[in-house]
Amino acid sequence: MTYYSEETHGPHEIFELGDYELESGATLPSARLAYKVHGTLNEDRSNAILFPHMWSGTPKAMEMFLGEDRPLDPSRYFIILPGQFANGFSSSPSNTPPPLDGGNFPNVTIGDDVRAQHRLVTERYGIERLELVLGWSMGAEQTYEWAVRYPDMVKRALPFAGTAKTTPHDYLWVRAHENALKSDPAWDGGHYRDQADVRDGLRRHAELWSVMGLCPNFYKVEAWRGLGFTSLDDFVTRFWEAYFAPMDPNNLIWMGWKWRHGDVSLHTGGDLAAALERITARTLVVAFSGDMFFPPEDLMAEQRLIRNSQFRIVDSLWAHFAMFCLGQTDREQIDACIRDLLKEPA
Amino acid sequence: MTYYSEETHGPHEIFELGDYELESGATLPSARLAYKVHGTLNEDRSNAILFPHMWSGTPKAMEMFLGEDRPLDPSRYFIILPGQFANGFSSSPSNTPPPLDGGNFPNVTIGDDVRAQHRLVTERYGIERLELVLGWSMGAEQTYEWAVRYPDMVKRALPFAGTAKTTPHDYLWVRAHENALKSDPAWDGGHYRDQADVRDGLRRHAELWSVMGLCPNFYKVEAWRGLGFTSLDDFVTRFWEAYFAPMDPNNLIWMGWKWRHGDVSLHTGGDLAAALERITARTLVVAFSGDMFFPPEDLMAEQRLIRNSQFRIVDSLWAHFAMFCLGQTDREQIDACIRDLLKEPA
């Protein structure tokens, strides 16, 4: 399995968590969090930014937002791109030895990720406050979890296209794409030998993403032509199927479970308003137009419960995938969100 | 297989089409169109209404809109509820003898349905003009096909939540739910012995409908509680899974193929505007709010190309399934569409 290699995703640093107790009560022995850093932590440790990644991604996916002429400038900020459990580099179904390998891997939660990231930030780097925590989709879930769980540590929070509490519709959607993978007899309860054996499941799964991952208007105007695809099927095959084909089905399924159980109100006995009230960070909630599973109204409903917050819509044909910056103005709009929030006092 | 029985769906009349040549060039031997009628055709044959049904349905599904105190009053109108190929009562994979049984059934089109319905209307009843053609979803596709193919016969057209030309996004969506059925090894290319053998495929298929068939807000406000369901999973199981469980997978797949290939612009060399320009019927295009696969803007884009037309949105939490009239004001709003259009001169 060469996909989860440094050749493909660049070098990672490893933070050893030891025997890590999960929120479920299970223990993940010799757990590890793989991560990347860019820039230099200043002396008073006041220039750190944390940027967790999305479902199906790795820290590399967020590097496209870093650069000298970009709002996340490593010559100014110390930028930590933490991994998460089940991403293939941190402890995951695909890289954990028996007896917790593959289908035997325990369920992990957003809280498990964020507690591990917190240890990295505090124990390895001695950071007490983060200038900004930002993330897209599952990265937004982690951003919310940070802002609710460690409010004093998060000066600014920037969740893009994600929720503090998974909506029931998203719960159904994520379970459906997990089940598309599981539908392949080769998946075998997660006990396949080679991820490529689950190719039919991976294709069915990609097909669902082609339906829900973008929006009707994207397909109507054939926005895929701008990327050189020659037909609808060409796009489905060489974009969606190709994206998922090399990935590990269990990793996707275990990240999916984590996604659909994301819920900051677990900190407040189910009271979402009370949980979001804990947030002291200056917060910018960003929705992507046409997002089929994080519609702007759902995100705005949460934003209204956050005291020091604003709401913005990034307008893109790419819907939930605006973060890929494949549309003409997507990067510009997203950069502006980051730049504007960093400018605000906090 | 007792689902496709008169016990469940009431009595049908049968129109024998003989050896019926399909648009594909294939011939369906001894083809039949099953249908229902209500009311009495008046002497000058001027009181006929045609109300084709949706994908997965049968003529029975449309009977809920008929009644003495309803806009489709059988004491005034002669109402024909025609079937369509692959619905389980008309010629279908499930009821056709070898060699065209099950997975060997030929692909059928909306045009095939409408030509068969046209023969029923003209040959059996000698009707020259229809007061109204209306339909929901695939019934709307058939309504458009009628209005474009036989413009002189259609005085009024009322497509609810459906398109004249399937959008690329809907093409992907329908193919995905077809593939959910096909994903079950028991489907076996359509050559299973008993539809219940494909139960896993039927469940996966129902799961996709739970995601795309309703809208995020429906689930957010837990609208299913109003029908007595006790949890999200209870609703998924006893509403979605129960709805599809008794149906024949091949029938659903073949109707799906028909749905996603629906396109009135086949009459005009691919020019949708030219096709819709053929429509002389007074037309009311109705969208359902929150419809995940027929968003109001897609329907309005077509309506704008129809000369004598209006556009209306039925506001319902039930999104595409507003036509089930399970929301408080759904029936009232839908009745008003029918009533208002029938009042207009045409």
Interface residues (C-beta under 8 A of the other chain):
Chain A: T167 P168 H169 D170 Y171 L172 W173 R175 A176 N179 A180 S183 D184 P185 D200 R204 E207 L208 S210 V211 M212 L214 C215 P216 N217 F218 Y219 K220 E222 L232 V236 M292 F293 P295 E297 D298
Chain B: T167 P168 H169 D170 Y171 L172 W173 R175 A176 N179 A180 S183 D184 P185 D200 R204 E207 L208 S210 V211 M212 L214 C215 P216 N217 F218 Y219 K220 E222 L232 V236 M292 F293 P295 E297 D298
